[in-house]
Amino acid sequence: MKFFQSNHEGAIIDVLQNERHWAEGIVINPGALTHYSYAIRDAVASIRLPTVEAHLSDIHHREEFRRVSVIAPACIAQVSGKGHQSYLVAIERLLAEAKGLDFDRRLR
């Protein structure tokens, strides 16, 4: 398991592309990039690893412009509004995917 944090879109894309060689899944919290980074969305789609988008707050109950994720369609699920537990639920979702279990795409 590896962790990476950056405020730079290109650095996030580089890590996604570089880590695809060993990773079996990705949990990503793209922060504000959630709402406009088609570059990160394309990187997630291109690496072809199960990816879960995770957010501490419930983005669906925030300002109107924060309710849409351009990255979610490239992910197997989205978890939001569970505080730090969002990350744990996202990891559980990846494990379920590895076991072939079917879950709802958006876990809230």
C-alpha positions in Angstrom: 0.0 0.0 0.0 1.3 3.4 -0.9 0.0 6.9 -0.1 0.4 10.1 -2.2 -0.9 13.6 -1.8 -0.4 16.6 -4.1 -2.1 19.8 -5.0 -0.7 19.5 -8.5 -2.8 17.9 -11.1 0.2 16.7 -13.2 1.8 15.1 -10.2 -1.4 13.1 -9.5 -1.6 12.0 -13.1 2.1 10.9 -13.0 1.6 8.8 -9.9 -1.6 7.2 -11.4 0.3 6.2 -14.5 3.5 5.1 -12.8 1.8 3.0 -10.1 -0.4 1.1 -12.5 2.4 -1.5 -12.9 2.1 -2.8 -9.3 -1.2 -1.5 -7.9 -4.4 -3.7 -7.9 -6.7 -0.8 -7.1 -6.8 3.0 -6.4 -8.6 5.1 -3.8 -8.5 8.7 -4.9 -9.7 11.9 -3.2 -9.3 14.5 -6.0 -10.5 17.4 -3.8 -11.4 20.4 -5.9 -10.1 18.7 -9.0 -13.1 16.4 -8.7 -15.3 19.0 -10.5 -13.2 19.9 -13.5 -10.2 17.7 -14.0 -10.9 15.7 -17.2 -7.1 15.0 -17.2 -7.3 13.0 -14.0 -10.5 11.4 -15.2 -8.8 10.3 -18.4 -5.8 9.0 -16.4 -8.0 7.0 -14.1 -9.8 5.5 -17.2 -6.5 4.8 -19.0 -4.8 2.8 -16.2 -7.7 0.3 -16.1 -7.5 -0.4 -12.4 -10.5 -0.5 -10.1 -10.7 3.0 -8.7 -12.9 4.4 -5.9 -13.4 8.1 -5.5 -13.6 9.1 -1.8 -14.6 12.3 -0.2 -14.7 13.3 3.5 -17.7 15.5 3.1 -20.9 14.7 1.2 -20.3 16.5 -2.1 -24.0 15.9 -3.1 -25.1 18.2 -0.3 -22.6 21.0 -0.9 -22.7 24.0 -3.2 -24.3 23.2 -6.6 -21.0 23.4 -8.5 -19.5 20.8 -6.1 -22.2 18.2 -6.7 -20.9 17.0 -10.0 -17.8 14.8 -10.3 -16.2 14.5 -13.7 -14.0 11.7 -12.3 -16.8 9.4 -10.9 -17.8 7.9 -14.3 -14.3 6.4 -14.6 -14.5 4.8 -11.1 -16.2 1.7 -9.9 -17.8 3.6 -7.0 -17.9 6.9 -5.1 -17.9 7.2 -1.3 -18.7 10.5 0.3 -19.9 12.0 3.6 -18.4 9.5 6.0 -15.5 11.6 7.2 -12.3 9.7 7.5 -14.3 6.5 7.3 -14.8 7.3 3.6 -11.3 5.9 3.0 -12.0 2.7 4.8 -15.3 2.1 3.0 -13.5 2.8 -0.3 -10.9 0.1 0.6 -13.6 -2.3 1.5 -15.3 -1.6 -1.9 -12.0 -2.4 -3.7 -11.7 -5.7 -1.7 -15.3 -6.6 -2.6 -14.4 -5.9 -6.3 -11.4 -8.2 -6.0 -13.7 -10.9 -4.6 -16.3 -10.4 -7.4 -19.0 -9.1 -5.2 -21.5 -6.6 -6.7 -22.2 -3.2 -4.9 -24.0 0.0 -5.7 -21.7 2.4 -7.7 -22.2 5.2 -5.3 -21.9 4.4 -1.6 -23.0 7.2 0.7 
